[in-house]
C-alpha cells in the first residue's frame, strides 16, 4: 500500500511532498560521493540479521493491513537497513544508514509536523509578505492574520501557502548538502540553523511576488504565477543553499 500511495503523495494538491521525486536520486548521489571512502569496506554478509529483518516484516503486517502510512514508512527504512546488514555486513549497514534514512524525506513521516506547524507559519509568512510589499511601495492593508488586501488584488494565504512545504523541502536540501559537503561542525550547524529563516523569507517573498503580479498584471496573472511559483522557490532554495555551502568552505 505504501508504494502505491507514493505517486499520489508526491503529486498531492497541498504540495508538501512535491520534492519526493528527487529524494531517491539525491540519496543515490550521497552514496556516489561517499563511494571512494566506503568501497574498500569488506563485504561480510550478516546472516545473523535475518531474524531481525523477518521480525520487522512480521511487525509491519498490521500496518500493511490497516495502511498506517507512518508506521509503514518506518518499517521500510528499517527493512532497508537490515537488508544492507544481511547482504554486505554490519559496517556497510552503518555507512548506508544516513542515505537510507534520507529517503524518509519522500515518505509520509511528517504528519505531526504538518499538523502542528502550519498555522504559525501561515501567519508569519503573511506578515513577511505584507512588509515586503509595503517596502516595495504598494498599498497594503491587513485586517486578518492571513489576508493581505491591495488596491485591486487580495492575497489569501491558505494552508498550502503557509511555507511548511517549503520548510520540508528546504530541510531535505540542507541535509543533502551537509552530507556531501564535508564541512566543519560549526558550518553544518549554521546551515541547519538557517532552515527556518530561509523558509520564512523565501516563502514570504514568493507570496509578495504573487501580490506584485496580481496587482500589476491582473488577477488571472497572479493566480497563474501562484500555480508555478512553488517550483521556482524550490530552485531558489537549492541555489541559495549551494552558495552558502560554498561560502562555508565546500570546495569540490
Secondary structure, DSSP 8 states (H G I E B T S, - for coil): -HHHHHHHHHT-TT-TTTTHHHHHHHHHHHHHHHHHHHTTS-----GGGHHHHHHHHHHTHHHHHHT-HHHHHHHHHHHHHHHHHHHH-HHHHHHHHHHHHHGGGGSS--HHHHHHHHHHHHHHHHHHHHHHHHHTT---EEEETTEEE-SS-EEE--GGGSSHHHHHHHHHHHHHHHHHH---HHHHHHHHHHHHHHHHHHHHHHHHHHHHHHHHH-HHHHHHHHHHHHHHHHHHHHHHHHHHHHHTT---
